[in-house]
Amino acid sequence: MPKETFRALPLRVHSVLEGVPLRDVTVTDLPGGGPGRSVADARALLDSASRSRSVSALFALRRSMGKLFGWDRVPGGSKGPFRTVYESETEGLVEARNATVHAFLAFALEPTERGYRLYWAVYVEPVSWLTPVYMALIEPFRRFVVYPSLLGRVSDAWAERYASAHTAHYIGPD
């Protein structure tokens, strides 16, 4: 998704992370769900989504490299390396900081005519000369393995959990 489209959304993250480079924006449509779904519903599915073998292997490799090179001495929170910055009904922001990046993952959920749309935006603040090198090395894995796998599993879990709430609801002018 074009970054400008995401930046045009009325979201708090734009002011909170003003000046932090927006790296990626991915979007996935989540059909149905019924009225009243929140970003917490989508995050719960993300947190519980099992990882594919390839994504698990990439995370294991990253953890091993982090231990070997001492990249991960800055602790995260109860959700692994990520700490919650804020979460509202429609938007959430988590962060992770280590020797390679100071990364932020923003989630936004908006109702659509057929359900909801989940935005997943990654911001990265450089922390050293290593940041651009690291980001270039992981670029193809992020874009073609990690994001599609995780968001695909969220989409599948959403469909399974909210199968009985597939009634489309229209949001907009009469």
Secondary structure, 3 states (H helix, E strand, C coil): CCHHHHHCCCCCHHHHCCCCCEEEEEEEEEECCCCCCCHHHHHHHHHHCCCCHHHHHHHHHHHHHHHHHCCCCCCCECEECEEEEEECCCEEEEEEECCCCEEEEEEEEEEECCEEEEEEEEEEECCCCHHHHHHHHHHHHHHHHHHHHHHHHHHHHHHHHCHHHCCCCCCCCC
